[in-house]
Amino acid sequence: MFRKCHTMTLACATLLVAGSAFAADKAPVARISEKAAPKAAAVPAPELTLRRALDFTLDTSLFSQGAPACQCVGWDNGSWDGRDGQLSHLGGGVPNGAKAADDFYLCEGQVHDLKSISGVLITNSIAGLRKAKLELYADCDGCPGELLYTFNVHETPVVGANLGGGYFAVTYTFIIANQPSPDNNIVLKGGAYWVSLIGKTDNQCLTMGMCDKSYFATTGHGNVKGAVAKKIEGVPTGVWGQFSFPAYGWESVDECCIGCTDLAFTVCADPCKILKDNGGVDRYRTSGDLGSRSERSTTTWNNRSADDFVVNPCQDFRVCYIEGCIFTNCDIVRGFFEIYDNDCKEPSYIVGNSVPSDRQGLSTKAVDLGFSVTIDGRLLRAYRVEFHDLNILLPKGRHYWLSIGNQDTFSFNERAYFCRNYVCGTDCDIMFNPGVYWDPTLEGHPPVANGWTSVGYDFSFLVAGNYVNNTASGGGGNSGASCAGDYNADGVWDLADLLDFLEAWLPGCP
């Protein structure tokens, strides 16, 4: 399917590839919501901007209420510049609804643990009845694309400047940890996104004739970061309090009537560097080897599939986040991960032995990827299992193996597979070594070390975290490129490093 943004001339594909910046956690798209009372008499068409509703001239010091201090990295679009606002409200004086949105960007090569989003609305909703919602969209050719999340739980609104006529500048803050599960734990990959802050009616229009409106406040005095803000107007549904918006109906706010501008909001997020992104799930392979079994149990199945990654020889790495894809028919999706050391291009772990508690865990979130596959006659659903808020210290200069699968629920019919990966734009799908598989019923057949056998392809997973400055412990710390040659990690780059490397290289195990 292709569409065109009203302000663009290039077609925009709406198909999203797994592993892209937009394929991170998402909520179902709801086009109609916010049910209220039966429809009443028609309400006059609303003004599109704040200045058309109210003529104000105020000192900028009155706009300094702002959002609570952001203690993390993210995106600050700026506070209200006192110029105007774009209509963004559901119900009340906007019976068909209207939304305004603006974009922000998160650095590539990182994942971002979303903490909060704040924004400023200019509203005349009655104090004590003020409320708002926030929608987070993927970007598609410079317009809001797929709706990823909808947040309805916000902190007590912070009231700022009184603009007269019943209008106030109000800051709404949505703390992600306070949202209902599963939207209370969100990691976004780098790329462009859109925020839409929308006022919700105080429901006094029908009973008291007080029809409220809200406007997403402008910022930057016309200096635009990224794309110009966008707007969309709802279409009549015939039912009061129900709202519907045309597919791909977003258009630029400069068409009418506030000119090229940004909107006032702030995004707080904690970044983690992506150490290894092994690619998304191979959605295009419908037959053949789609993955390898990986189930953890003490009574039924107990097998593992694993793939490898390395930490550079300069600094230790503290893992904060892991994700991977599994296919499963389990009624309860409880993904697990385990990290093993390396033993000559294979995991050193023998299934059945205990894994250190700080190198294993259960998923904090499972995201349905929206498709199924058939393996060995069983229909299996694809999920991305996520492991948040980790604190795993991996020593530098070492080779590791990661196993991801599903925790067994003691059914002989259930299956779980670590998904085969797909890396767009490369002819080589295998990085480092191919993934491996271990089946306790086949140990030593063929007779290989620890029973691990190569599957001939890689698996879909991602590991992220941050390097640790450990100069004091030796090994080069942040000393630069020279530490890459310190193979034995003794803090000295000399002939011994070359001899140790060759000793490992000759049997094929560096």
Sequence and secondary structure as in RCSB ss.txt:
>XXXX:A:sequence
MFRKCHTMTLACATLLVAGSAFAADKAPVARISEKAAPKAAAVPAPELTLRRALDFTLDTSLFSQGAPACQCVGW
DNGSWDGRDGQLSHLGGGVPNGAKAADDFYLCEGQVHDLKSISGVLITNSIAGLRKAKLELYADCDGCPGELLYT
FNVHETPVVGANLGGGYFAVTYTFIIANQPSPDNNIVLKGGAYWVSLIGKTDNQCLTMGMCDKSYFATTGHGNVK
GAVAKKIEGVPTGVWGQFSFPAYGWESVDECCIGCTDLAFTVCADPCKILKDNGGVDRYRTSGDLGSRSERSTTT
WNNRSADDFVVNPCQDFRVCYIEGCIFTNCDIVRGFFEIYDNDCKEPSYIVGNSVPSDRQGLSTKAVDLGFSVTI
DGRLLRAYRVEFHDLNILLPKGRHYWLSIGNQDTFSFNERAYFCRNYVCGTDCDIMFNPGVYWDPTLEGHPPVAN
GWTSVGYDFSFLVAGNYVNNTASGGGGNSGASCAGDYNADGVWDLADLLDFLEAWLPGCP
>XXXX:A:secstr
 EE  TT SS EE    TTSTTSSS     SS    S   S      SBHHHH      GGGGTT  S   S EE
E     SS EEE EEETTEEEEEEEEEEEEEEEEEEEEEEEEEEEEEE   TTS EEEEEEEEEETTEEEEEEEE
E      EEEEEEETTEEEEEEEEEGGGS TTTTS EEEEEEEEEEEEEE  S HHHHS    EEEEEEGGG  S
SS  EEEE B  SSTT  B  TT  EETTTTTS S EE EEEEEEEEEEEEE  EE TT  SS  EEE EE SSS
  BEEEEEEE  SSSEEEEEEEEEEEEE  SS  EEEEEEEBSSSSBS  TTS   GGGEEE SEEEEEEEEEEE
TTEEEEEEEEEE S  EEE SS EEEEEEEEE  S TT  EEEEBEE TT S    SS  EEE GGGTTSS  GG
GEEE SS B EEEEEEEE  GGGSS TT  GGGGG TT SS  SHHHHHHHHHHHTTT  
